[in-house]
Amino acid sequence: MKRWLLLFLFSCSSVPEAPDAGCLGKAYDRTCAAAADCALLVREVDCCRSVVGQGIARLALAPAQQETQRCETTAPDCGCMPSNPRADDGRPFPEAAAVDVRCTAKRCESYVR
């Protein structure tokens, strides 16, 4: 019984908290008519410091970058390993230069070239 309890406590303490919906998990405007309406926002999305490259509306980029910077400096760190950086298409990327944006069905999305 004591071994099981110890294992349970260890397992629970290693599970990261959910992202703060008001900060790290915030959704930004992604509407577009053409790829030129889109921009790439690279940001943390959880307390493990996992990074995504996300396509957002170009007009939303500057405010999103400011808010993202503030969130990343004030959000708690869970101490867990971040997942590999991913684009909206689900593919991992080694650096932001490998990611581009497009407008698909009037929605900005990022993809790995």
Biopython code that builds the backbone (N, CA, C, O; Angstrom):
import numpy as np
from Bio.PDB.StructureBuilder import StructureBuilder

atoms = [
    (1, "MET", "N", (0.827, -1.194, 0.000)),
    (1, "MET", "CA", (0.000, 0.000, 0.000)),
    (1, "MET", "C", (0.866, 1.250, 0.000)),
    (1, "MET", "O", (0.564, 2.193, -0.731)),
    (2, "LYS", "N", (1.920, 1.291, 0.785)),
    (2, "LYS", "CA", (2.771, 2.476, 0.849)),
    (2, "LYS", "C", (3.481, 2.716, -0.478)),
    (2, "LYS", "O", (3.635, 3.865, -0.892)),
    (3, "ARG", "N", (3.914, 1.653, -1.151)),
    (3, "ARG", "CA", (4.565, 1.826, -2.453)),
    (3, "ARG", "C", (3.608, 2.431, -3.462)),
    (3, "ARG", "O", (3.985, 3.332, -4.210)),
    (4, "TRP", "N", (2.389, 1.953, -3.493)),
    (4, "TRP", "CA", (1.401, 2.467, -4.434)),
    (4, "TRP", "C", (1.126, 3.938, -4.173)),
    (4, "TRP", "O", (1.024, 4.719, -5.119)),
    (5, "LEU", "N", (1.006, 4.330, -2.915)),
    (5, "LEU", "CA", (0.747, 5.715, -2.568)),
    (5, "LEU", "C", (1.912, 6.599, -3.007)),
    (5, "LEU", "O", (1.695, 7.689, -3.537)),
    (6, "LEU", "N", (3.131, 6.145, -2.793)),
    (6, "LEU", "CA", (4.314, 6.908, -3.201)),
    (6, "LEU", "C", (4.329, 7.086, -4.722)),
    (6, "LEU", "O", (4.611, 8.178, -5.216)),
    (7, "LEU", "N", (4.029, 6.020, -5.462)),
    (7, "LEU", "CA", (3.982, 6.099, -6.920)),
    (7, "LEU", "C", (2.902, 7.073, -7.364)),
    (7, "LEU", "O", (3.118, 7.862, -8.284)),
    (8, "PHE", "N", (1.748, 7.024, -6.721)),
    (8, "PHE", "CA", (0.656, 7.928, -7.058)),
    (8, "PHE", "C", (1.056, 9.382, -6.825)),
    (8, "PHE", "O", (0.790, 10.236, -7.671)),
    (9, "LEU", "N", (1.682, 9.672, -5.705)),
    (9, "LEU", "CA", (2.105, 11.038, -5.408)),
    (9, "LEU", "C", (3.128, 11.530, -6.411)),
    (9, "LEU", "O", (3.068, 12.684, -6.835)),
    (10, "PHE", "N", (4.067, 10.680, -6.798)),
    (10, "PHE", "CA", (5.083, 11.064, -7.774)),
    (10, "PHE", "C", (4.434, 11.335, -9.127)),
    (10, "PHE", "O", (4.775, 12.310, -9.798)),
    (11, "SER", "N", (3.510, 10.487, -9.525)),
    (11, "SER", "CA", (2.859, 10.652, -10.825)),
    (11, "SER", "C", (2.072, 11.949, -10.883)),
    (11, "SER", "O", (2.123, 12.661, -11.886)),
    (12, "CYS", "N", (1.346, 12.263, -9.822)),
    (12, "CYS", "CA", (0.535, 13.472, -9.821)),
    (12, "CYS", "C", (1.384, 14.726, -9.816)),
    (12, "CYS", "O", (1.030, 15.719, -10.452)),
    (13, "SER", "N", (2.489, 14.694, -9.112)),
    (13, "SER", "CA", (3.313, 15.899, -9.034)),
    (13, "SER", "C", (4.047, 16.174, -10.333)),
    (13, "SER", "O", (4.521, 17.292, -10.538)),
    (14, "SER", "N", (4.157, 15.184, -11.225)),
    (14, "SER", "CA", (4.878, 15.407, -12.478)),
    (14, "SER", "C", (3.952, 15.828, -13.615)),
    (14, "SER", "O", (4.427, 16.094, -14.719)),
    (15, "VAL", "N", (2.652, 15.896, -13.377)),
    (15, "VAL", "CA", (1.701, 16.308, -14.413)),
    (15, "VAL", "C", (1.660, 17.833, -14.453)),
    (15, "VAL", "O", (1.392, 18.457, -13.426)),
    (16, "PRO", "N", (1.918, 18.455, -15.614)),
    (16, "PRO", "CA", (1.906, 19.917, -15.685)),
    (16, "PRO", "C", (0.512, 20.488, -15.502)),
    (16, "PRO", "O", (-0.490, 19.834, -15.792)),
    (17, "GLU", "N", (0.467, 21.703, -15.022)),
    (17, "GLU", "CA", (-0.794, 22.412, -14.894)),
    (17, "GLU", "C", (-1.302, 22.773, -16.285)),
    (17, "GLU", "O", (-0.534, 22.838, -17.246)),
    (18, "ALA", "N", (-2.590, 23.004, -16.374)),
    (18, "ALA", "CA", (-3.168, 23.456, -17.639)),
    (18, "ALA", "C", (-2.708, 24.878, -17.914)),
    (18, "ALA", "O", (-2.448, 25.629, -16.974)),
    (19, "PRO", "N", (-2.603, 25.265, -19.179)),
    (19, "PRO", "CA", (-2.208, 26.640, -19.482)),
    (19, "PRO", "C", (-3.198, 27.635, -18.882)),
    (19, "PRO", "O", (-4.380, 27.328, -18.725)),
    (20, "ASP", "N", (-2.722, 28.793, -18.557)),
    (20, "ASP", "CA", (-3.567, 29.877, -18.071)),
    (20, "ASP", "C", (-4.332, 30.415, -19.269)),
    (20, "ASP", "O", (-3.743, 31.032, -20.156)),
    (21, "ALA", "N", (-5.637, 30.185, -19.301)),
    (21, "ALA", "CA", (-6.443, 30.566, -20.464)),
    (21, "ALA", "C", (-6.409, 32.069, -20.719)),
    (21, "ALA", "O", (-6.640, 32.497, -21.849)),
    (22, "GLY", "N", (-6.131, 32.872, -19.715)),
    (22, "GLY", "CA", (-6.080, 34.307, -19.899)),
    (22, "GLY", "C", (-4.728, 34.785, -20.375)),
    (22, "GLY", "O", (-4.570, 35.963, -20.698)),
    (23, "CYS", "N", (-3.770, 33.918, -20.424)),
    (23, "CYS", "CA", (-2.415, 34.350, -20.768)),
    (23, "CYS", "C", (-1.803, 33.409, -21.811)),
    (23, "CYS", "O", (-1.871, 33.691, -23.007)),
    (24, "LEU", "N", (-1.217, 32.313, -21.379)),
    (24, "LEU", "CA", (-0.527, 31.418, -22.302)),
    (24, "LEU", "C", (-1.464, 30.770, -23.315)),
    (24, "LEU", "O", (-1.067, 30.525, -24.454)),
    (25, "GLY", "N", (-2.680, 30.496, -22.920)),
    (25, "GLY", "CA", (-3.614, 29.816, -23.810)),
    (25, "GLY", "C", (-4.503, 30.740, -24.624)),
    (25, "GLY", "O", (-5.445, 30.281, -25.271)),
    (26, "LYS", "N", (-4.218, 32.030, -24.601)),
    (26, "LYS", "CA", (-5.069, 33.004, -25.281)),
    (26, "LYS", "C", (-5.109, 32.751, -26.790)),
    (26, "LYS", "O", (-4.098, 32.418, -27.410)),
    (27, "ALA", "N", (-6.287, 32.918, -27.355)),
    (27, "ALA", "CA", (-6.463, 32.790, -28.798)),
    (27, "ALA", "C", (-6.391, 34.178, -29.428)),
    (27, "ALA", "O", (-6.925, 35.145, -28.886)),
    (28, "TYR", "N", (-5.732, 34.264, -30.566)),
    (28, "TYR", "CA", (-5.603, 35.524, -31.291)),
    (28, "TYR", "C", (-6.357, 35.451, -32.608)),
    (28, "TYR", "O", (-6.656, 34.362, -33.098)),
    (29, "ASP", "N", (-6.662, 36.603, -33.177)),
    (29, "ASP", "CA", (-7.375, 36.687, -34.448)),
    (29, "ASP", "C", (-6.574, 35.970, -35.528)),
    (29, "ASP", "O", (-5.384, 36.232, -35.702)),
    (30, "ARG", "N", (-7.226, 35.068, -36.250)),
    (30, "ARG", "CA", (-6.553, 34.295, -37.288)),
    (30, "ARG", "C", (-7.242, 34.446, -38.642)),
    (30, "ARG", "O", (-6.946, 33.698, -39.574)),
    (31, "THR", "N", (-8.166, 35.417, -38.760)),
    (31, "THR", "CA", (-8.910, 35.564, -40.013)),
    (31, "THR", "C", (-8.045, 36.177, -41.109)),
    (31, "THR", "O", (-7.158, 36.987, -40.838)),
    (32, "CYS", "N", (-8.317, 35.775, -42.351)),
    (32, "CYS", "CA", (-7.529, 36.265, -43.491)),
    (32, "CYS", "C", (-8.310, 36.094, -44.777)),
    (32, "CYS", "O", (-9.274, 35.333, -44.851)),
    (33, "ALA", "N", (-7.863, 36.827, -45.793)),
    (33, "ALA", "CA", (-8.390, 36.669, -47.145)),
    (33, "ALA", "C", (-7.305, 36.123, -48.066)),
    (33, "ALA", "O", (-7.592, 35.500, -49.088)),
    (34, "ALA", "N", (-6.028, 36.373, -47.676)),
    (34, "ALA", "CA", (-4.873, 35.917, -48.455)),
    (34, "ALA", "C", (-3.692, 35.708, -47.506)),
    (34, "ALA", "O", (-3.708, 36.187, -46.372)),
    (35, "ALA", "N", (-2.679, 34.997, -47.971)),
    (35, "ALA", "CA", (-1.502, 34.724, -47.140)),
    (35, "ALA", "C", (-0.836, 36.008, -46.651)),
    (35, "ALA", "O", (-0.252, 36.024, -45.567)),
    (36, "ALA", "N", (-0.915, 37.079, -47.432)),
    (36, "ALA", "CA", (-0.312, 38.361, -47.042)),
    (36, "ALA", "C", (-0.968, 38.946, -45.792)),
    (36, "ALA", "O", (-0.392, 39.821, -45.145)),
    (37, "ASP", "N", (-2.163, 38.475, -45.449)),
    (37, "ASP", "CA", (-2.862, 38.940, -44.243)),
    (37, "ASP", "C", (-2.363, 38.236, -42.988)),
    (37, "ASP", "O", (-2.782, 38.576, -41.882)),
    (38, "CYS", "N", (-1.473, 37.261, -43.146)),
    (38, "CYS", "CA", (-1.033, 36.412, -42.035)),
    (38, "CYS", "C", (0.402, 36.707, -41.612)),
    (38, "CYS", "O", (1.212, 37.197, -42.399)),
    (39, "ALA", "N", (0.698, 36.397, -40.352)),
    (39, "ALA", "CA", (2.046, 36.540, -39.807)),
    (39, "ALA", "C", (2.295, 35.373, -38.851)),
    (39, "ALA", "O", (1.361, 34.697, -38.420)),
    (40, "LEU", "N", (3.554, 35.154, -38.534)),
    (40, "LEU", "CA", (3.935, 34.065, -37.641)),
    (40, "LEU", "C", (4.168, 34.588, -36.233)),
    (40, "LEU", "O", (4.927, 35.536, -36.031)),
    (41, "LEU", "N", (3.512, 33.970, -35.268)),
    (41, "LEU", "CA", (3.727, 34.265, -33.854)),
    (41, "LEU", "C", (4.307, 33.012, -33.216)),
    (41, "LEU", "O", (3.659, 31.966, -33.200)),
    (42, "VAL", "N", (5.519, 33.112, -32.692)),
    (42, "VAL", "CA", (6.148, 32.000, -31.984)),
    (42, "VAL", "C", (5.984, 32.293, -30.503)),
    (42, "VAL", "O", (6.433, 33.328, -30.011)),
    (43, "ARG", "N", (5.331, 31.365, -29.787)),
    (43, "ARG", "CA", (5.025, 31.627, -28.378)),
    (43, "ARG", "C", (4.938, 30.350, -27.558)),
    (43, "ARG", "O", (4.752, 29.254, -28.086)),
    (44, "GLU", "N", (5.081, 30.529, -26.244)),
    (44, "GLU", "CA", (4.904, 29.431, -25.305)),
    (44, "GLU", "C", (3.415, 29.215, -25.097)),
    (44, "GLU", "O", (2.633, 30.166, -25.101)),
    (45, "VAL", "N", (3.026, 27.951, -24.916)),
    (45, "VAL", "CA", (1.608, 27.655, -24.754)),
    (45, "VAL", "C", (1.260, 26.919, -23.464)),
    (45, "VAL", "O", (0.083, 26.699, -23.177)),
    (46, "ASP", "N", (2.269, 26.535, -22.683)),
    (46, "ASP", "CA", (1.969, 25.874, -21.418)),
    (46, "ASP", "C", (3.069, 26.147, -20.405)),
    (46, "ASP", "O", (4.090, 26.758, -20.723)),
    (47, "CYS", "N", (2.846, 25.686, -19.181)),
    (47, "CYS", "CA", (3.800, 25.962, -18.111)),
    (47, "CYS", "C", (5.074, 25.133, -18.235)),
    (47, "CYS", "O", (6.017, 25.348, -17.473)),
    (48, "CYS", "N", (5.126, 24.204, -19.162)),
    (48, "CYS", "CA", (6.353, 23.453, -19.433)),
    (48, "CYS", "C", (7.255, 24.216, -20.401)),
    (48, "CYS", "O", (8.370, 23.784, -20.691)),
    (49, "ARG", "N", (6.767, 25.349, -20.898)),
    (49, "ARG", "CA", (7.476, 26.209, -21.852)),
    (49, "ARG", "C", (7.511, 25.607, -23.257)),
    (49, "ARG", "O", (8.445, 25.853, -24.020)),
    (50, "SER", "N", (6.478, 24.809, -23.596)),
    (50, "SER", "CA", (6.355, 24.273, -24.950)),
    (50, "SER", "C", (6.041, 25.426, -25.894)),
    (50, "SER", "O", (5.294, 26.340, -25.546)),
    (51, "VAL", "N", (6.621, 25.375, -27.098)),
    (51, "VAL", "CA", (6.518, 26.466, -28.060)),
    (51, "VAL", "C", (5.743, 26.017, -29.294)),
    (51, "VAL", "O", (5.888, 24.888, -29.762)),
    (52, "VAL", "N", (4.915, 26.930, -29.812)),
    (52, "VAL", "CA", (4.256, 26.709, -31.098)),
    (52, "VAL", "C", (4.561, 27.890, -32.005)),
    (52, "VAL", "O", (4.778, 29.009, -31.541)),
    (53, "GLY", "N", (4.574, 27.629, -33.281)),
    (53, "GLY", "CA", (4.616, 28.676, -34.297)),
    (53, "GLY", "C", (3.212, 28.749, -34.858)),
    (53, "GLY", "O", (2.752, 27.808, -35.505)),
    (54, "GLN", "N", (2.535, 29.839, -34.622)),
    (54, "GLN", "CA", (1.115, 29.938, -34.937)),
    (54, "GLN", "C", (0.867, 31.028, -35.973)),
    (54, "GLN", "O", (1.418, 32.124, -35.871)),
    (55, "GLY", "N", (0.048, 30.729, -36.957)),
    (55, "GLY", "CA", (-0.366, 31.730, -37.925)),
    (55, "GLY", "C", (-1.466, 32.583, -37.341)),
    (55, "GLY", "O", (-2.484, 32.057, -36.891)),
    (56, "ILE", "N", (-1.279, 33.916, -37.338)),
    (56, "ILE", "CA", (-2.309, 34.834, -36.854)),
    (56, "ILE", "C", (-2.455, 35.973, -37.860)),
    (56, "ILE", "O", (-1.630, 36.141, -38.758)),
    (57, "ALA", "N", (-3.511, 36.743, -37.692)),
    (57, "ALA", "CA", (-3.733, 37.895, -38.563)),
    (57, "ALA", "C", (-2.593, 38.896, -38.384)),
    (57, "ALA", "O", (-2.206, 39.202, -37.256)),
    (58, "ARG", "N", (-2.061, 39.402, -39.485)),
    (58, "ARG", "CA", (-0.938, 40.348, -39.437)),
    (58, "ARG", "C", (-1.237, 41.550, -38.539)),
    (58, "ARG", "O", (-0.350, 42.013, -37.820)),
    (59, "LEU", "N", (-2.459, 42.057, -38.568)),
    (59, "LEU", "CA", (-2.830, 43.212, -37.744)),
    (59, "LEU", "C", (-2.822, 42.888, -36.245)),
    (59, "LEU", "O", (-2.722, 43.796, -35.420)),
    (60, "ALA", "N", (-2.926, 41.619, -35.890)),
    (60, "ALA", "CA", (-2.921, 41.212, -34.485)),
    (60, "ALA", "C", (-1.517, 40.903, -33.968)),
    (60, "ALA", "O", (-1.342, 40.654, -32.775)),
    (61, "LEU", "N", (-0.513, 40.916, -34.849)),
    (61, "LEU", "CA", (0.829, 40.474, -34.466)),
    (61, "LEU", "C", (1.477, 41.334, -33.382)),
    (61, "LEU", "O", (1.915, 40.794, -32.367)),
    (62, "ALA", "N", (1.552, 42.642, -33.561)),
    (62, "ALA", "CA", (2.248, 43.497, -32.586)),
    (62, "ALA", "C", (1.639, 43.387, -31.186)),
    (62, "ALA", "O", (2.379, 43.173, -30.226)),
    (63, "PRO", "N", (0.315, 43.526, -31.033)),
    (63, "PRO", "CA", (-0.250, 43.365, -29.691)),
    (63, "PRO", "C", (-0.048, 41.950, -29.137)),
    (63, "PRO", "O", (0.181, 41.781, -27.939)),
    (64, "ALA", "N", (-0.132, 40.935, -30.004)),
    (64, "ALA", "CA", (0.063, 39.553, -29.558)),
    (64, "ALA", "C", (1.489, 39.338, -29.067)),
    (64, "ALA", "O", (1.696, 38.663, -28.059)),
    (65, "GLN", "N", (2.480, 39.902, -29.766)),
    (65, "GLN", "CA", (3.875, 39.770, -29.335)),
    (65, "GLN", "C", (4.096, 40.425, -27.976)),
    (65, "GLN", "O", (4.791, 39.870, -27.124)),
    (66, "GLN", "N", (3.511, 41.596, -27.769)),
    (66, "GLN", "CA", (3.651, 42.279, -26.480)),
    (66, "GLN", "C", (3.013, 41.470, -25.363)),
    (66, "GLN", "O", (3.608, 41.294, -24.300)),
    (67, "GLU", "N", (1.819, 40.984, -25.600)),
    (67, "GLU", "CA", (1.127, 40.200, -24.579)),
    (67, "GLU", "C", (1.845, 38.875, -24.314)),
    (67, "GLU", "O", (1.958, 38.439, -23.168)),
    (68, "THR", "N", (2.320, 38.250, -25.370)),
    (68, "THR", "CA", (3.042, 36.989, -25.225)),
    (68, "THR", "C", (4.304, 37.186, -24.396)),
    (68, "THR", "O", (4.602, 36.372, -23.522)),
    (69, "GLN", "N", (5.042, 38.245, -24.657)),
    (69, "GLN", "CA", (6.264, 38.522, -23.895)),
    (69, "GLN", "C", (5.934, 38.716, -22.409)),
    (69, "GLN", "O", (6.634, 38.194, -21.541)),
    (70, "ARG", "N", (4.874, 39.464, -22.125)),
    (70, "ARG", "CA", (4.465, 39.672, -20.733)),
    (70, "ARG", "C", (4.059, 38.353, -20.089)),
    (70, "ARG", "O", (4.453, 38.069, -18.958)),
    (71, "CYS", "N", (3.287, 37.560, -20.789)),
    (71, "CYS", "CA", (2.824, 36.279, -20.251)),
    (71, "CYS", "C", (3.982, 35.336, -19.960)),
    (71, "CYS", "O", (4.014, 34.690, -18.913)),
    (72, "GLU", "N", (4.932, 35.257, -20.885)),
    (72, "GLU", "CA", (6.040, 34.326, -20.729)),
    (72, "GLU", "C", (6.942, 34.695, -19.555)),
    (72, "GLU", "O", (7.577, 33.820, -18.966)),
    (73, "THR", "N", (7.005, 35.977, -19.211)),
    (73, "THR", "CA", (7.854, 36.377, -18.086)),
    (73, "THR", "C", (7.134, 36.246, -16.746)),
    (73, "THR", "O", (7.788, 36.193, -15.705)),
    (74, "THR", "N", (5.799, 36.193, -16.750)),
    (74, "THR", "CA", (5.057, 36.119, -15.487)),
    (74, "THR", "C", (4.416, 34.760, -15.231)),
    (74, "THR", "O", (4.009, 34.484, -14.103)),
    (75, "ALA", "N", (4.316, 33.906, -16.243)),
    (75, "ALA", "CA", (3.661, 32.605, -16.080)),
    (75, "ALA", "C", (4.528, 31.681, -15.229)),
    (75, "ALA", "O", (5.756, 31.743, -15.295)),
    (76, "PRO", "N", (3.891, 30.825, -14.431)),
    (76, "PRO", "CA", (4.659, 29.884, -13.612)),
    (76, "PRO", "C", (5.367, 28.851, -14.480)),
    (76, "PRO", "O", (4.938, 28.569, -15.599)),
    (77, "ASP", "N", (6.440, 28.298, -13.963)),
    (77, "ASP", "CA", (7.195, 27.248, -14.642)),
    (77, "ASP", "C", (6.940, 25.957, -13.879)),
    (77, "ASP", "O", (7.208, 25.882, -12.680)),
    (78, "CYS", "N", (6.424, 24.944, -14.561)),
    (78, "CYS", "CA", (6.095, 23.675, -13.912)),
    (78, "CYS", "C", (7.321, 22.803, -13.663)),
    (78, "CYS", "O", (7.257, 21.851, -12.885)),
    (79, "GLY", "N", (8.433, 23.120, -14.316)),
    (79, "GLY", "CA", (9.628, 22.307, -14.156)),
    (79, "GLY", "C", (9.602, 21.034, -14.989)),
    (79, "GLY", "O", (10.432, 20.150, -14.780)),
    (80, "CYS", "N", (8.673, 20.921, -15.924)),
    (80, "CYS", "CA", (8.587, 19.744, -16.782)),
    (80, "CYS", "C", (9.293, 20.024, -18.114)),
    (80, "CYS", "O", (9.606, 21.170, -18.437)),
    (81, "MET", "N", (9.531, 18.975, -18.862)),
    (81, "MET", "CA", (10.188, 19.115, -20.161)),
    (81, "MET", "C", (9.196, 19.652, -21.192)),
    (81, "MET", "O", (8.082, 19.139, -21.298)),
    (82, "PRO", "N", (9.582, 20.674, -21.951)),
    (82, "PRO", "CA", (8.690, 21.164, -23.005)),
    (82, "PRO", "C", (8.625, 20.165, -24.155)),
    (82, "PRO", "O", (9.565, 19.404, -24.385)),
    (83, "SER", "N", (7.519, 20.176, -24.865)),
    (83, "SER", "CA", (7.415, 19.344, -26.060)),
    (83, "SER", "C", (8.176, 20.038, -27.192)),
    (83, "SER", "O", (8.526, 21.213, -27.078)),
    (84, "ASN", "N", (8.428, 19.318, -28.270)),
    (84, "ASN", "CA", (9.123, 19.898, -29.418)),
    (84, "ASN", "C", (8.284, 21.024, -30.014)),
    (84, "ASN", "O", (7.056, 20.932, -30.034)),
    (85, "PRO", "N", (8.929, 22.088, -30.499)),
    (85, "PRO", "CA", (8.184, 23.167, -31.158)),
    (85, "PRO", "C", (7.393, 22.609, -32.339)),
    (85, "PRO", "O", (7.897, 21.782, -33.099)),
    (86, "ARG", "N", (6.146, 23.069, -32.485)),
    (86, "ARG", "CA", (5.281, 22.579, -33.555)),
    (86, "ARG", "C", (4.582, 23.732, -34.257)),
    (86, "ARG", "O", (4.296, 24.770, -33.661)),
    (87, "ALA", "N", (4.317, 23.523, -35.529)),
    (87, "ALA", "CA", (3.534, 24.476, -36.328)),
    (87, "ALA", "C", (2.068, 24.057, -36.263)),
    (87, "ALA", "O", (1.743, 22.995, -35.733)),
    (88, "ASP", "N", (1.196, 24.888, -36.798)),
    (88, "ASP", "CA", (-0.232, 24.565, -36.824)),
    (88, "ASP", "C", (-0.516, 23.261, -37.572)),
    (88, "ASP", "O", (-1.502, 22.584, -37.283)),
    (89, "ASP", "N", (0.335, 22.911, -38.524)),
    (89, "ASP", "CA", (0.115, 21.669, -39.275)),
    (89, "ASP", "C", (0.515, 20.433, -38.477)),
    (89, "ASP", "O", (0.393, 19.311, -38.967)),
    (90, "GLY", "N", (0.997, 20.636, -37.239)),
    (90, "GLY", "CA", (1.353, 19.529, -36.363)),
    (90, "GLY", "C", (2.782, 19.029, -36.512)),
    (90, "GLY", "O", (3.229, 18.182, -35.739)),
    (91, "ARG", "N", (3.497, 19.548, -37.499)),
    (91, "ARG", "CA", (4.876, 19.089, -37.727)),
    (91, "ARG", "C", (5.847, 19.858, -36.845)),
    (91, "ARG", "O", (5.685, 21.062, -36.643)),
    (92, "PRO", "N", (6.864, 19.164, -36.312)),
    (92, "PRO", "CA", (7.876, 19.842, -35.498)),
    (92, "PRO", "C", (8.802, 20.679, -36.372)),
    (92, "PRO", "O", (8.984, 20.389, -37.554)),
    (93, "PHE", "N", (9.389, 21.725, -35.776)),
    (93, "PHE", "CA", (10.349, 22.538, -36.516)),
    (93, "PHE", "C", (11.563, 22.831, -35.641)),
    (93, "PHE", "O", (11.439, 23.027, -34.432)),
    (94, "PRO", "N", (12.754, 22.858, -36.278)),
    (94, "PRO", "CA", (13.982, 23.104, -35.530)),
    (94, "PRO", "C", (14.211, 24.579, -35.213)),
    (94, "PRO", "O", (14.861, 24.906, -34.220)),
    (95, "GLU", "N", (13.686, 25.467, -36.045)),
    (95, "GLU", "CA", (13.844, 26.909, -35.842)),
    (95, "GLU", "C", (12.717, 27.634, -36.582)),
    (95, "GLU", "O", (12.147, 27.107, -37.537)),
    (96, "ALA", "N", (12.410, 28.844, -36.128)),
    (96, "ALA", "CA", (11.292, 29.595, -36.709)),
    (96, "ALA", "C", (11.482, 29.864, -38.198)),
    (96, "ALA", "O", (10.498, 30.020, -38.922)),
    (97, "ALA", "N", (12.718, 29.921, -38.666)),
    (97, "ALA", "CA", (12.976, 30.183, -40.083)),
    (97, "ALA", "C", (12.433, 29.066, -40.979)),
    (97, "ALA", "O", (12.276, 29.266, -42.184)),
    (98, "ALA", "N", (12.146, 27.904, -40.411)),
    (98, "ALA", "CA", (11.625, 26.781, -41.188)),
    (98, "ALA", "C", (10.104, 26.809, -41.297)),
    (98, "ALA", "O", (9.515, 25.926, -41.921)),
    (99, "VAL", "N", (9.460, 27.813, -40.699)),
    (99, "VAL", "CA", (8.001, 27.882, -40.654)),
    (99, "VAL", "C", (7.509, 29.049, -41.504)),
    (99, "VAL", "O", (8.115, 30.120, -41.515)),
    (100, "ASP", "N", (6.419, 28.832, -42.204)),
    (100, "ASP", "CA", (5.800, 29.886, -42.995)),
    (100, "ASP", "C", (4.305, 29.901, -42.683)),
    (100, "ASP", "O", (3.811, 29.027, -41.972)),
    (101, "VAL", "N", (3.594, 30.877, -43.205)),
    (101, "VAL", "CA", (2.153, 30.989, -42.965)),
    (101, "VAL", "C", (1.405, 31.005, -44.288)),
    (101, "VAL", "O", (1.950, 31.377, -45.327)),
    (102, "ARG", "N", (0.149, 30.592, -44.226)),
    (102, "ARG", "CA", (-0.735, 30.609, -45.387)),
    (102, "ARG", "C", (-2.153, 30.887, -44.895)),
    (102, "ARG", "O", (-2.445, 30.807, -43.702)),
    (103, "CYS", "N", (-3.011, 31.209, -45.831)),
    (103, "CYS", "CA", (-4.422, 31.445, -45.529)),
    (103, "CYS", "C", (-5.207, 30.277, -46.123)),
    (103, "CYS", "O", (-5.234, 30.085, -47.338)),
    (104, "THR", "N", (-5.837, 29.511, -45.253)),
    (104, "THR", "CA", (-6.604, 28.359, -45.690)),
    (104, "THR", "C", (-8.018, 28.478, -45.142)),
    (104, "THR", "O", (-8.215, 28.547, -43.929)),
    (105, "ALA", "N", (-8.987, 28.501, -46.022)),
    (105, "ALA", "CA", (-10.394, 28.631, -45.628)),
    (105, "ALA", "C", (-10.595, 29.844, -44.709)),
    (105, "ALA", "O", (-11.290, 29.762, -43.696)),
    (106, "LYS", "N", (-9.971, 30.973, -45.085)),
    (106, "LYS", "CA", (-10.083, 32.252, -44.377)),
    (106, "LYS", "C", (-9.520, 32.209, -42.951)),
    (106, "LYS", "O", (-9.962, 32.952, -42.076)),
    (107, "ARG", "N", (-8.544, 31.331, -42.736)),
    (107, "ARG", "CA", (-7.913, 31.208, -41.428)),
    (107, "ARG", "C", (-6.403, 31.090, -41.609)),
    (107, "ARG", "O", (-5.929, 30.254, -42.377)),
    (108, "CYS", "N", (-5.648, 31.933, -40.897)),
    (108, "CYS", "CA", (-4.186, 31.875, -40.944)),
    (108, "CYS", "C", (-3.718, 30.603, -40.249)),
    (108, "CYS", "O", (-4.228, 30.231, -39.192)),
    (109, "GLU", "N", (-2.741, 29.944, -40.859)),
    (109, "GLU", "CA", (-2.138, 28.778, -40.230)),
    (109, "GLU", "C", (-0.671, 28.709, -40.605)),
    (109, "GLU", "O", (-0.260, 29.164, -41.672)),
    (110, "SER", "N", (0.103, 28.136, -39.713)),
    (110, "SER", "CA", (1.535, 27.973, -39.976)),
    (110, "SER", "C", (1.791, 26.563, -40.469)),
    (110, "SER", "O", (1.030, 25.635, -40.195)),
    (111, "TYR", "N", (2.873, 26.431, -41.197)),
    (111, "TYR", "CA", (3.264, 25.115, -41.695)),
    (111, "TYR", "C", (4.780, 25.071, -41.822)),
    (111, "TYR", "O", (5.430, 26.101, -41.998)),
    (112, "VAL", "N", (5.334, 23.864, -41.731)),
    (112, "VAL", "CA", (6.766, 23.670, -41.892)),
    (112, "VAL", "C", (7.047, 23.512, -43.367)),
    (112, "VAL", "O", (6.422, 22.694, -44.041)),
    (113, "ARG", "N", (8.004, 24.307, -43.882)),
    (113, "ARG", "CA", (8.360, 24.258, -45.313)),
    (113, "ARG", "C", (9.095, 22.997, -45.629)),
    (113, "ARG", "O", (9.476, 22.777, -46.779)),
]
sb = StructureBuilder()
sb.init_structure("model")
sb.init_model(0)
sb.init_chain("A")
sb.init_seg("    ")
for serial, (resi, resn, name, xyz) in enumerate(atoms, 1):
    if name == "N":
        sb.init_residue(resn, " ", resi, " ")
    sb.init_atom(name, np.array(xyz, "f"), 0.0, 1.0, " ", f" {name:<3s}", serial, name[0])
structure = sb.get_structure()
